[in-house]
Amino acid sequence: MKAKKPVKKVSQKPAKKVPKKPAKMVSKKPTKKVNHLRASDSDGDIALGEAESFVETLKDISLESSFPTSIKNRIEAMVDRLTKDEAVLTFGGHFKAGKSATLNAALGRSLLPSAQFPETGAICAIRRGEKDSATVCRNGSRIATECTTEAIQAICSLTDGETGERRDLSEVELVELRLQDAPISDTAVWLDSPGVNDDAFADDRAWNAAKEADVLIWILWNEHPLSECEIAFLQRHLKAKGVGSMVFVLNCFMREDTEEIWQDLASRQVPRIWKKVEESFADNGFDGNAPLTMLPISARAILNVDRKRFGGPEMDRLLDEIDSPLHPRVWKSRLHSVAAELNQAAEDLSGLLDSAKAENSRRSQLRRDTDTRAKRATKQLRESLGCLIQKFVSDWSSIAGAIASQYASTDVNMLKLITLEGPVDHGERLARLIREGGRRAFSDLCTSVEKELRKSGVFNADASGVTRLLETFLAVNTASRITPASLPEAVAKHLKKIAGASVAATILFHPFVLVGGAALAVIANQHVDRIRREVLAVPEWLAVAARGLLEPCLDSVMKQFPIAASTEEIPSPDPQGEQDLEDALNRLRAGAAKAERLAAEIAI
């Protein structure tokens, strides 16, 4: 038997620990179910679904005449934004955080100037082109320049390289760069923006660049991440663009660009900074559909040492993904932006609606007040005219009374009234005397009524029109109030013989006695007494008859000369315009709600 060979014991050495590279930090929250907008194939195309129909809805809204022009223009701008054929990626951050350095690393070339002090003072738009070219947009003009670091620095630098003084770049609106073989899609543009917390001018330009962004790539500096100024700026941006519109890139400055230092940052600084980022934006709505994301890189090491390390591949992958306006992150950002703008437009339109309601209410109240004043003035005028007419009736009745008394006291008149000469004629004669007696009072009445009408604002009142309306009073006929005498034939015969005798004018009924004796005198006296009573009753009857005409006459005067409510200068209320604004407001609010829902349902 062969002896067994001793089994050699192999010492098991501990496995060599492989350092972990800094990984992309992503917040983990439950993912909402997405039905309407998602990546549908390997080419990154997006099934638009409701989002496409929403764009058409906005187009229809912009064509409606009920919307104010200012809001229609804003809606048209929203449609343009949703259908813009470029994805805009803006690189922003605190000044000297390394925005330009990060862009250089992404481009794979040192083109954009970067220095110890704040450098970028103008927005640079970078696109892929057939060859390198640079264009400066200054005061509305486009000027070609060299596409070199020195040329760009001469245009964009905030600091004069020779004197160190601050430069005024307010006239430089934009610098456009076209770069050959740039790793940028034909349907994307990258913006390099001035840093925040430098000065008001730079902050304003940084905000303008952020407003243009579909996605804001915010560069953090590992030595001083997230200042209060940055947090305030980003909170404002998130409100306008939503949680899908922002990605953090942590640019790590290392004393030496080595793997060892890079791994040390991954284990020590990156988690601490990530915690600060999470705490700072915990209440902004980041969720599974739009997680909070931070990508650690070292821009200088990527550019100068090894692009395949120091976060280079992760950065390239991120920027490559957001290569067109059809990317979910772009759509999410645009829809949120449109929702925010629709809400703002609705708020502005609500203000217009409130103003329209207030104006309609004011107009209605003015018209009611004017009508009330007109009615009050009409009532006062009617009362004043009524007093004038009553005074005329009273004066005329007094005049008629005096005329009737004088007429009844004359024996000759009484005698004539009972003769066969004609009682009706004598009654009309008395009526004519009464009318003539009232002419003066009637003329005064017409003058007073005309003055009162003009005083009350009825300027079309004229003397002839007033007189024509008031003449109804003078048409009152008193003649019929005297009943013709019905005498025996013998009395009438003898009275007719003596009716014209002069003695009858001086001797009270003596002719009756002389001619017909006592019996005839008795009969004649009876008729005279009755007729005298009728004559004396005429004024009272006249007053009653005239007062009966008072209200109808006032109606005629007020109808002919009304106090018109002076509403011609008061515009009529516009309830239809108010309703149009109400309908437009409801459409804006519904559109904002739909945009918010679609933005929330898009998963990145």
NUNUTI-442607 format. One line per 10 residues: number of its first residue (from 1); their letters; for each residue x, y, z of C-alpha. Coordinates in nm, 3 decimals. Example, Ala and Ser with C-alpha at 12.3 -4.5 7.8 and 13.67 -1.06 7.14 Angstrom:
1) as) 1.230:-0.450:0.780 ~ 1.367:-0.106:0.714;
***
This chain:
1) mkakkpvkkv) 0.000:0.000:0.000 ~ 0.122:0.335:-0.086 ~ 0.153:0.578:0.187 ~ -0.076:0.870:0.162 ~ 0.091:1.194:0.085 ~ 0.035:1.451:0.345 ~ -0.211:1.709:0.242 ~ -0.046:2.046:0.212 ~ -0.228:2.305:0.409 ~ -0.288:2.621:0.217;
11) sqkpakkvpk) -0.311:2.929:0.418 ~ -0.613:3.135:0.315 ~ -0.520:3.497:0.289 ~ -0.789:3.755:0.321 ~ -0.918:3.874:-0.013 ~ -0.783:4.203:-0.132 ~ -1.036:4.477:-0.074 ~ -1.130:4.657:-0.394 ~ -1.212:5.022:-0.336 ~ -1.560:5.132:-0.438;
21) kpakmvskkp) -1.582:5.412:-0.681 ~ -1.812:5.704:-0.606 ~ -2.155:5.613:-0.730 ~ -2.438:5.830:-0.852 ~ -2.650:5.922:-0.553 ~ -3.022:5.871:-0.612 ~ -3.298:5.912:-0.357 ~ -3.517:5.602:-0.319 ~ -3.887:5.663:-0.290 ~ -4.189:5.465:-0.410;
31) tkkvnhlras) -4.247:5.494:-0.783 ~ -4.589:5.604:-0.900 ~ -4.761:5.416:-1.177 ~ -4.709:5.581:-1.515 ~ -4.964:5.537:-1.793 ~ -4.939:5.824:-2.032 ~ -4.580:5.919:-2.110 ~ -4.287:5.679:-2.111 ~ -3.985:5.572:-2.314 ~ -4.129:5.339:-2.573;
41) dsdgdialge) -3.828:5.202:-2.759 ~ -3.452:5.190:-2.773 ~ -3.431:5.508:-2.974 ~ -3.570:5.704:-2.681 ~ -3.887:5.805:-2.861 ~ -4.173:5.899:-2.631 ~ -4.532:5.787:-2.662 ~ -4.689:6.124:-2.608 ~ -5.049:6.017:-2.552 ~ -5.234:6.278:-2.359;
51) aesfvetlkd) -4.941:6.518:-2.371 ~ -4.975:6.556:-2.749 ~ -5.347:6.620:-2.720 ~ -5.270:6.871:-2.446 ~ -5.047:7.063:-2.688 ~ -5.334:7.074:-2.936 ~ -5.565:7.195:-2.660 ~ -5.327:7.480:-2.585 ~ -5.316:7.569:-2.954 ~ -5.696:7.584:-2.962;
61) islessfpts) -5.702:7.802:-2.651 ~ -5.455:8.044:-2.805 ~ -5.692:8.094:-3.099 ~ -5.998:8.177:-2.888 ~ -6.112:8.536:-2.913 ~ -6.238:8.542:-2.554 ~ -5.883:8.546:-2.417 ~ -5.710:8.883:-2.370 ~ -5.429:8.931:-2.622 ~ -5.161:8.935:-2.352;
71) iknrieamvd) -5.265:8.592:-2.225 ~ -5.307:8.453:-2.576 ~ -4.950:8.556:-2.647 ~ -4.833:8.381:-2.332 ~ -5.019:8.064:-2.428 ~ -4.863:8.074:-2.774 ~ -4.522:8.099:-2.605 ~ -4.612:7.790:-2.396 ~ -4.700:7.598:-2.713 ~ -4.367:7.703:-2.863;
81) rltkdeavlt) -4.189:7.579:-2.553 ~ -4.363:7.241:-2.554 ~ -4.289:7.193:-2.923 ~ -3.934:7.334:-2.920 ~ -3.710:7.102:-3.119 ~ -3.407:7.136:-2.889 ~ -3.347:7.010:-2.538 ~ -3.181:7.288:-2.338 ~ -2.931:7.181:-2.071 ~ -2.810:7.470:-1.859;
91) fgghfkagks) -2.497:7.433:-1.647 ~ -2.529:7.650:-1.339 ~ -2.393:7.680:-0.991 ~ -2.215:7.899:-0.739 ~ -1.943:8.113:-0.888 ~ -1.613:7.922:-0.909 ~ -1.790:7.588:-0.850 ~ -1.643:7.464:-1.176 ~ -1.923:7.505:-1.429 ~ -1.694:7.589:-1.718;
101) atlnaalgrs) -1.449:7.318:-1.609 ~ -1.732:7.063:-1.604 ~ -1.839:7.169:-1.950 ~ -1.481:7.138:-2.073 ~ -1.469:6.786:-1.927 ~ -1.799:6.700:-2.097 ~ -1.672:6.841:-2.428 ~ -1.338:6.665:-2.392 ~ -1.141:6.984:-2.459 ~ -1.023:7.291:-2.271;
111) llpsaqfpet) -1.218:7.557:-2.454 ~ -1.419:7.762:-2.204 ~ -1.209:7.995:-1.988 ~ -1.185:7.915:-1.618 ~ -0.974:8.097:-1.360 ~ -0.937:8.166:-0.992 ~ -1.187:8.451:-0.996 ~ -1.543:8.461:-1.140 ~ -1.493:8.430:-1.513 ~ -1.817:8.377:-1.706;
121) gaicairrge) -2.025:8.695:-1.742 ~ -2.224:8.608:-2.055 ~ -2.434:8.307:-2.143 ~ -2.266:8.072:-2.388 ~ -2.482:7.844:-2.605 ~ -2.291:7.540:-2.729 ~ -2.409:7.322:-3.019 ~ -2.251:7.070:-3.250 ~ -2.143:7.207:-3.586 ~ -1.957:7.115:-3.900;
131) kdsatvcrng) -1.664:7.321:-3.783 ~ -1.565:7.534:-3.486 ~ -1.716:7.881:-3.497 ~ -1.814:8.153:-3.253 ~ -2.071:8.431:-3.285 ~ -2.126:8.718:-3.044 ~ -2.477:8.863:-3.012 ~ -2.430:9.222:-2.905 ~ -2.697:9.495:-2.910 ~ -2.907:9.300:-3.159;
141) sriatectte) -2.615:9.237:-3.396 ~ -2.438:8.908:-3.466 ~ -2.059:8.929:-3.498 ~ -1.839:8.635:-3.590 ~ -1.522:8.584:-3.385 ~ -1.252:8.323:-3.333 ~ -1.352:8.006:-3.153 ~ -1.058:8.000:-2.912 ~ -1.026:8.018:-2.537 ~ -0.857:8.355:-2.561;
151) aiqaicsltd) -1.127:8.501:-2.788 ~ -1.407:8.366:-2.570 ~ -1.234:8.499:-2.258 ~ -1.200:8.842:-2.418 ~ -1.576:8.844:-2.478 ~ -1.717:8.669:-2.169 ~ -1.475:8.732:-1.887 ~ -1.607:8.944:-1.602 ~ -1.255:9.053:-1.512 ~ -1.015:9.248:-1.728;
161) getgerrdls) -0.705:9.032:-1.770 ~ -0.465:9.327:-1.760 ~ -0.615:9.562:-1.502 ~ -0.810:9.314:-1.292 ~ -1.108:9.550:-1.297 ~ -1.469:9.444:-1.342 ~ -1.596:9.464:-1.698 ~ -1.940:9.575:-1.814 ~ -2.086:9.293:-2.022 ~ -2.443:9.423:-2.034;
171) evelvelrlq) -2.423:9.466:-2.412 ~ -2.317:9.107:-2.470 ~ -2.645:8.919:-2.492 ~ -2.519:8.575:-2.593 ~ -2.216:8.390:-2.725 ~ -2.297:8.106:-2.966 ~ -2.040:7.831:-3.014 ~ -2.054:7.564:-3.284 ~ -1.805:7.283:-3.217 ~ -1.697:7.015:-3.456;
181) dapisdtavw) -1.744:6.662:-3.323 ~ -1.889:6.790:-2.995 ~ -2.062:6.513:-2.794 ~ -2.391:6.700:-2.823 ~ -2.697:6.577:-3.008 ~ -2.828:6.779:-3.301 ~ -3.147:6.819:-3.096 ~ -2.979:6.957:-2.783 ~ -2.796:7.269:-2.673 ~ -2.577:7.326:-2.367;
191) ldspgvndda) -2.571:7.663:-2.189 ~ -2.284:7.785:-1.976 ~ -2.418:8.048:-1.736 ~ -2.262:8.298:-1.494 ~ -2.227:8.182:-1.134 ~ -2.468:8.291:-0.863 ~ -2.378:8.489:-0.551 ~ -2.127:8.703:-0.740 ~ -2.322:9.021:-0.805 ~ -2.673:9.123:-0.908;
201) faddrawnaa) -2.582:9.132:-1.277 ~ -2.443:8.777:-1.275 ~ -2.736:8.651:-1.065 ~ -2.982:8.798:-1.313 ~ -2.809:8.634:-1.609 ~ -2.784:8.305:-1.422 ~ -3.159:8.315:-1.364 ~ -3.227:8.394:-1.730 ~ -3.020:8.091:-1.830 ~ -3.205:7.874:-1.577;
211) keadvliwil) -3.539:7.993:-1.716 ~ -3.438:7.867:-2.059 ~ -3.337:7.528:-1.921 ~ -3.529:7.209:-1.975 ~ -3.277:7.051:-1.740 ~ -3.058:7.245:-1.498 ~ -2.726:7.071:-1.432 ~ -2.631:7.229:-1.100 ~ -2.261:7.209:-1.025 ~ -2.175:7.173:-0.656;
221) wnehplsece) -1.829:7.236:-0.511 ~ -1.720:6.974:-0.262 ~ -1.538:7.229:-0.045 ~ -1.841:7.451:0.001 ~ -2.158:7.281:-0.127 ~ -2.501:7.443:-0.126 ~ -2.475:7.794:0.010 ~ -2.793:7.966:0.128 ~ -2.790:8.167:-0.193 ~ -2.783:7.848:-0.400;
231) iaflqrhlka) -3.067:7.688:-0.205 ~ -3.285:7.998:-0.251 ~ -3.204:8.007:-0.624 ~ -3.284:7.636:-0.669 ~ -3.606:7.654:-0.467 ~ -3.720:7.928:-0.702 ~ -3.621:7.719:-1.003 ~ -3.799:7.407:-0.875 ~ -4.117:7.606:-0.826 ~ -4.102:7.720:-1.188;
241) kgvgsmvfvl) -3.974:7.401:-1.355 ~ -4.046:7.111:-1.120 ~ -3.843:6.830:-0.969 ~ -3.768:6.666:-1.303 ~ -3.575:6.968:-1.423 ~ -3.272:6.949:-1.194 ~ -2.970:6.720:-1.154 ~ -2.681:6.783:-0.917 ~ -2.324:6.724:-1.030 ~ -2.072:6.731:-0.746;
251) ncfmredtee) -1.744:6.859:-0.887 ~ -1.470:6.743:-0.654 ~ -1.152:6.947:-0.634 ~ -0.863:6.722:-0.533 ~ -0.514:6.832:-0.428 ~ -0.386:6.556:-0.662 ~ -0.584:6.384:-0.933 ~ -0.527:6.028:-0.804 ~ -0.751:5.728:-0.761 ~ -0.665:5.707:-0.392;
261) iwqdlasrqv) -0.783:6.060:-0.319 ~ -1.088:6.005:-0.537 ~ -1.184:5.693:-0.337 ~ -1.126:5.880:-0.014 ~ -1.370:6.149:-0.127 ~ -1.621:5.876:-0.210 ~ -1.614:5.739:0.139 ~ -1.594:6.062:0.336 ~ -1.717:6.374:0.163 ~ -1.971:6.248:-0.089;
271) priwkkvees) -2.211:6.088:0.164 ~ -2.194:6.397:0.384 ~ -2.271:6.627:0.093 ~ -2.546:6.397:-0.030 ~ -2.711:6.411:0.310 ~ -2.707:6.790:0.299 ~ -2.861:6.785:-0.048 ~ -3.135:6.545:0.065 ~ -3.213:6.752:0.374 ~ -3.219:7.078:0.180;
281) fadngfdgna) -3.472:6.952:-0.075 ~ -3.668:6.698:0.129 ~ -3.993:6.894:0.092 ~ -3.978:6.968:-0.279 ~ -4.166:6.663:-0.405 ~ -3.887:6.441:-0.535 ~ -4.022:6.087:-0.566 ~ -3.980:5.764:-0.756 ~ -4.090:5.926:-1.081 ~ -3.843:6.210:-1.030;
291) pltmlpisar) -3.574:6.107:-0.779 ~ -3.328:6.352:-0.635 ~ -2.998:6.280:-0.811 ~ -2.637:6.378:-0.748 ~ -2.349:6.264:-0.969 ~ -1.995:6.294:-0.821 ~ -1.720:6.380:-1.071 ~ -1.381:6.543:-1.085 ~ -1.388:6.760:-1.396 ~ -1.016:6.832:-1.397;
301) ailnvdrkrf) -0.922:6.466:-1.354 ~ -1.164:6.358:-1.627 ~ -1.014:6.609:-1.869 ~ -0.647:6.576:-1.775 ~ -0.605:6.221:-1.640 ~ -0.858:5.962:-1.750 ~ -1.203:6.012:-1.897 ~ -1.300:5.658:-1.806 ~ -1.261:5.729:-1.435 ~ -1.347:6.002:-1.185;
311) ggpemdrlld) -1.719:5.996:-1.280 ~ -1.651:6.049:-1.649 ~ -1.859:5.756:-1.782 ~ -2.153:5.843:-1.556 ~ -2.143:6.204:-1.668 ~ -2.129:6.107:-2.034 ~ -2.418:5.868:-1.988 ~ -2.630:6.135:-1.819 ~ -2.566:6.393:-2.090 ~ -2.607:6.140:-2.371;
321) eidsplhprv) -2.949:6.037:-2.239 ~ -3.086:6.390:-2.241 ~ -3.029:6.425:-2.611 ~ -3.366:6.545:-2.742 ~ -3.686:6.724:-2.646 ~ -3.859:6.383:-2.635 ~ -3.670:6.276:-2.325 ~ -3.905:6.220:-2.028 ~ -3.707:6.459:-1.808 ~ -3.744:6.733:-2.069;
331) wksrlhsvaa) -4.117:6.670:-2.109 ~ -4.166:6.660:-1.732 ~ -3.985:6.991:-1.695 ~ -4.172:7.158:-1.979 ~ -4.513:7.042:-1.862 ~ -4.445:7.158:-1.507 ~ -4.328:7.492:-1.642 ~ -4.640:7.526:-1.854 ~ -4.858:7.430:-1.556 ~ -4.691:7.699:-1.345;
341) elnqaaedls) -4.735:7.957:-1.620 ~ -5.097:7.858:-1.678 ~ -5.162:7.899:-1.306 ~ -4.997:8.239:-1.318 ~ -5.199:8.331:-1.627 ~ -5.513:8.212:-1.447 ~ -5.422:8.428:-1.149 ~ -5.370:8.728:-1.376 ~ -5.694:8.655:-1.561 ~ -5.871:8.619:-1.228;
351) glldsakaen) -5.756:8.971:-1.152 ~ -5.895:9.088:-1.485 ~ -6.221:8.906:-1.411 ~ -6.244:9.071:-1.069 ~ -6.182:9.406:-1.234 ~ -6.449:9.333:-1.497 ~ -6.698:9.235:-1.227 ~ -6.615:9.547:-1.030 ~ -6.650:9.762:-1.343 ~ -6.984:9.605:-1.436;
361) srrsqlrrdt) -7.101:9.651:-1.079 ~ -6.986:10.012:-1.088 ~ -7.163:10.076:-1.416 ~ -7.481:9.911:-1.293 ~ -7.468:10.110:-0.970 ~ -7.407:10.432:-1.161 ~ -7.706:10.360:-1.379 ~ -7.920:10.271:-1.077 ~ -7.807:10.585:-0.899 ~ -7.877:10.791:-1.209;
371) dtrakratkq) -8.221:10.632:-1.249 ~ -8.292:10.691:-0.880 ~ -8.190:11.054:-0.910 ~ -8.401:11.090:-1.223 ~ -8.702:10.935:-1.049 ~ -8.647:11.155:-0.745 ~ -8.613:11.462:-0.967 ~ -8.922:11.358:-1.163 ~ -9.120:11.324:-0.843 ~ -8.999:11.661:-0.720;
381) lreslgcliq) -9.075:11.820:-1.056 ~ -9.422:11.670:-1.062 ~ -9.486:11.802:-0.714 ~ -9.357:12.147:-0.809 ~ -9.566:12.157:-1.126 ~ -9.866:12.034:-0.931 ~ -9.825:12.322:-0.687 ~ -9.801:12.570:-0.974 ~ -10.115:12.433:-1.141 ~ -10.308:12.424:-0.814;
391) kfvsdwssia) -10.215:12.784:-0.753 ~ -10.335:12.872:-1.102 ~ -10.663:12.687:-1.044 ~ -10.708:12.866:-0.715 ~ -10.631:13.206:-0.868 ~ -10.852:13.138:-1.167 ~ -11.140:13.025:-0.945 ~ -11.107:13.348:-0.747 ~ -11.108:13.551:-1.067 ~ -11.411:13.354:-1.191;
401) gaiasqyast) -11.583:13.412:-0.861 ~ -11.533:13.786:-0.889 ~ -11.658:13.786:-1.248 ~ -11.962:13.575:-1.159 ~ -12.047:13.791:-0.859 ~ -12.029:14.105:-1.067 ~ -12.232:13.944:-1.343 ~ -12.499:13.817:-1.102 ~ -12.532:14.156:-0.930 ~ -12.636:14.334:-1.248;
411) dvnmlklitl) -13.013:14.323:-1.303 ~ -12.978:14.380:-1.674 ~ -12.761:14.070:-1.704 ~ -13.006:13.870:-1.503 ~ -13.289:13.999:-1.716 ~ -13.111:13.911:-2.036 ~ -13.035:13.569:-1.911 ~ -13.404:13.486:-1.874 ~ -13.530:13.648:-2.191 ~ -13.591:13.479:-2.517;
421) egpvdhgerl) -13.278:13.647:-2.643 ~ -13.107:13.318:-2.558 ~ -12.986:13.188:-2.223 ~ -12.723:12.968:-2.390 ~ -12.565:13.263:-2.560 ~ -12.555:13.453:-2.233 ~ -12.406:13.149:-2.058 ~ -12.130:13.135:-2.315 ~ -12.080:13.507:-2.274 ~ -12.019:13.454:-1.906;
431) arlireggrr) -11.786:13.163:-1.983 ~ -11.592:13.383:-2.223 ~ -11.555:13.647:-1.958 ~ -11.421:13.385:-1.716 ~ -11.173:13.250:-1.974 ~ -11.052:13.598:-2.058 ~ -11.019:13.675:-1.691 ~ -10.794:13.373:-1.643 ~ -10.564:13.449:-1.937 ~ -10.318:13.645:-1.726;
441) afsdlctsve) -10.296:13.374:-1.463 ~ -10.266:13.112:-1.738 ~ -9.978:13.301:-1.901 ~ -9.801:13.319:-1.565 ~ -9.859:12.945:-1.520 ~ -9.704:12.861:-1.859 ~ -9.399:13.076:-1.786 ~ -9.353:12.924:-1.441 ~ -9.390:12.568:-1.572 ~ -9.134:12.630:-1.848;
451) kelrksgvfn) -8.887:12.772:-1.595 ~ -8.939:12.480:-1.358 ~ -8.883:12.229:-1.639 ~ -8.557:12.394:-1.742 ~ -8.448:12.422:-1.381 ~ -8.493:12.045:-1.352 ~ -8.278:11.978:-1.655 ~ -8.549:11.946:-1.920 ~ -8.384:12.175:-2.171 ~ -8.612:12.087:-2.462;
461) adasgvtrll) -8.910:12.249:-2.291 ~ -9.053:12.533:-2.505 ~ -9.325:12.788:-2.442 ~ -9.552:12.674:-2.723 ~ -9.534:12.309:-2.615 ~ -9.607:12.394:-2.253 ~ -9.898:12.622:-2.354 ~ -10.046:12.354:-2.578 ~ -10.044:12.100:-2.295 ~ -10.194:12.340:-2.038;
471) etflavntas) -10.469:12.481:-2.263 ~ -10.688:12.194:-2.155 ~ -10.773:12.405:-1.851 ~ -10.901:12.692:-2.062 ~ -11.114:12.445:-2.253 ~ -11.334:12.396:-1.947 ~ -11.682:12.517:-2.059 ~ -11.889:12.687:-1.789 ~ -12.171:12.792:-2.024 ~ -12.362:12.472:-1.971;
481) ritpaslpea) -12.381:12.540:-1.599 ~ -12.656:12.806:-1.657 ~ -12.990:12.643:-1.728 ~ -13.209:12.830:-1.982 ~ -13.523:12.989:-1.836 ~ -13.856:12.819:-1.909 ~ -14.117:13.100:-1.873 ~ -14.488:13.103:-1.940 ~ -14.562:13.246:-2.280 ~ -14.730:13.558:-2.138;
491) vakhlkkiag) -14.427:13.636:-1.919 ~ -14.184:13.576:-2.197 ~ -14.389:13.793:-2.432 ~ -14.397:14.090:-2.197 ~ -14.028:14.044:-2.101 ~ -13.931:14.047:-2.463 ~ -14.103:14.380:-2.510 ~ -13.915:14.546:-2.226 ~ -13.579:14.358:-2.250 ~ -13.413:14.646:-2.428;
501) asvaatilfh) -13.579:14.929:-2.237 ~ -13.340:15.159:-2.060 ~ -13.568:15.171:-1.760 ~ -13.500:14.800:-1.702 ~ -13.134:14.890:-1.640 ~ -13.226:15.112:-1.344 ~ -13.553:14.982:-1.191 ~ -13.547:14.632:-1.039 ~ -13.827:14.440:-1.210 ~ -14.064:14.738:-1.203;
511) pfvlvggaal) -14.138:14.672:-1.569 ~ -14.280:14.338:-1.468 ~ -14.513:14.504:-1.228 ~ -14.611:14.775:-1.472 ~ -14.667:14.542:-1.760 ~ -14.778:14.215:-1.609 ~ -14.866:14.289:-1.259 ~ -14.758:14.117:-0.943 ~ -14.805:13.760:-1.074 ~ -14.561:13.813:-1.355;
521) avianqhvdr) -14.309:13.972:-1.117 ~ -14.319:13.670:-0.890 ~ -14.252:13.430:-1.176 ~ -13.972:13.645:-1.310 ~ -13.806:13.680:-0.971 ~ -13.813:13.305:-0.923 ~ -13.625:13.253:-1.248 ~ -13.382:13.534:-1.172 ~ -13.301:13.390:-0.830 ~ -13.238:13.045:-0.972;
531) irrevlavpe) -13.017:13.174:-1.249 ~ -12.826:13.397:-1.007 ~ -12.753:13.094:-0.791 ~ -12.630:12.906:-1.095 ~ -12.406:13.194:-1.198 ~ -12.255:13.219:-0.852 ~ -12.193:12.843:-0.845 ~ -11.992:12.851:-1.167 ~ -11.654:12.936:-0.996 ~ -11.682:12.646:-0.754;
541) wlavaargll) -11.771:12.410:-1.036 ~ -11.481:12.551:-1.238 ~ -11.237:12.478:-0.953 ~ -11.361:12.121:-0.920 ~ -11.344:12.062:-1.294 ~ -10.992:12.212:-1.317 ~ -10.865:12.005:-1.027 ~ -10.999:11.697:-1.202 ~ -10.773:11.781:-1.495 ~ -10.465:11.823:-1.274;
551) epcldsvmkq) -10.328:11.465:-1.277 ~ -10.400:11.395:-1.647 ~ -10.236:11.725:-1.735 ~ -9.932:11.645:-1.520 ~ -9.909:11.305:-1.690 ~ -9.908:11.476:-2.029 ~ -9.644:11.728:-1.926 ~ -9.413:11.464:-1.770 ~ -9.454:11.240:-2.072 ~ -9.383:11.520:-2.315;
561) fpiaasteei) -9.094:11.662:-2.111 ~ -8.944:11.373:-1.911 ~ -8.636:11.401:-1.694 ~ -8.417:11.152:-1.877 ~ -8.162:10.955:-1.674 ~ -7.835:11.085:-1.816 ~ -7.680:10.741:-1.874 ~ -7.557:10.809:-2.225 ~ -7.206:10.876:-2.097 ~ -7.211:10.570:-1.870;
571) pspdpqgeqd) -7.100:10.258:-2.062 ~ -7.344:9.972:-2.037 ~ -7.242:9.674:-1.820 ~ -7.085:9.394:-2.022 ~ -7.213:9.067:-1.873 ~ -7.111:8.873:-2.184 ~ -6.753:8.994:-2.156 ~ -6.755:8.894:-1.791 ~ -6.886:8.549:-1.878 ~ -6.622:8.510:-2.150;
581) ledalnrlra) -6.351:8.585:-1.895 ~ -6.509:8.337:-1.654 ~ -6.508:8.066:-1.919 ~ -6.149:8.150:-2.018 ~ -6.041:8.133:-1.653 ~ -6.197:7.789:-1.614 ~ -6.015:7.668:-1.925 ~ -5.683:7.797:-1.797 ~ -5.733:7.630:-1.459 ~ -5.834:7.304:-1.623;
591) gaakaerlaa) -5.529:7.323:-1.851 ~ -5.298:7.389:-1.555 ~ -5.444:7.094:-1.363 ~ -5.395:6.865:-1.662 ~ -5.037:6.981:-1.717 ~ -4.961:6.921:-1.349 ~ -5.109:6.571:-1.364 ~ -4.918:6.479:-1.680 ~ -4.593:6.614:-1.537 ~ -4.642:6.415:-1.217;
601) eiai) -4.709:6.091:-1.408 ~ -4.395:6.104:-1.621 ~ -4.121:5.882:-1.483 ~ -3.757:5.967:-1.540;
***
